[in-house]
Amino acid sequence: MISPLAHVDPSAKLGKDVTVHAFAYIDKDVVIGDNCEIMPYASIMKGTRMGNNNKVYQGAIVSADPQDFRWKGQDTYCYIGDDNVIREHVIINRGIEADGGTRIDNGCFVMADSHIGHDSHIKDHCVLGNGVTIAGGVEVDHGSILSSNVILHEGVRVGCLALVKGGCRISSNVPPYTIIAHNPATYYGVNSIILSKYTDMSDAQVDDIAKAYRHIYQSSTSLFNALRRIEADIDQSEVRDEILAFIRDNNLRIVGNRSDID
């Protein structure tokens, strides 16, 4: 159903059973998949490539012009997967280059007044609380939760199944499976409730994660040596290797208070 009071550009491509409410705006060069709903006063701007079963609430803007001086007006893109909820007044900027683009994968819940900057990538089943602010080039891995008013600085990575508590300002990388809290942001523990209730991890795997982060955050050695201790002390497993790979891939730069002597 497309309201006669909505604006839908003739070149836009809409799938089956799409609902566009009164006063919504669908720009040129837009693709919207099946069973999506665009609420009143929402704007789906050029460069949007949206999958199926998404709902975009009042006042949200998908694929807004990037807020970056490097963008010179060229055609760029914003990719939205399937089964996402984008609540009121969310702004999602598209990328600054034709290759790449901003991406929200599948099953994400983006709450009201959040902002996702250009070329950021929000992976499957993430939750962004009210007023979350994400700068350009950020990656949030699957299953992570950013509580209300979290700020992620440009280029930050958040590992999988992490929880960042409300109001944190994050300027470095958040390791997987952790809880990060306070300002300055610091390690607050392992995200054990989510890991135990909503994943297929065993208690032994959760214990290994906790042991790894004791080496990283609660010992007096350098981060380099902490990783070596993890390899010696914890049996090889997928979760152990995820932690090691994340930290090494990010040049040993992680958020949280610790005494590095690297």
Secondary structure, 3 states (H helix, E strand, C coil): CECCCCEECCCCEECCCCEECCCCEECCCCEECCCCEECCCCEECCCEEECCCCEECCCCEEEECCCCCCCCCCCCCEEECCCCEECCCCEEECCCCCCCCEEECCCCEECCCCEECCCCEECCCCEECCCCEECCCCEECCCCEECCCCEECCCCEECCCCEECCCCEECCCECCCEEEECCCCEEEEECHHHHHHHCCCCHHHHHHHHHHHHHHHCCCCCHHHHHHHHHHHCCCCHHHHHHHHHHHHCCCCCCCCCCCCC
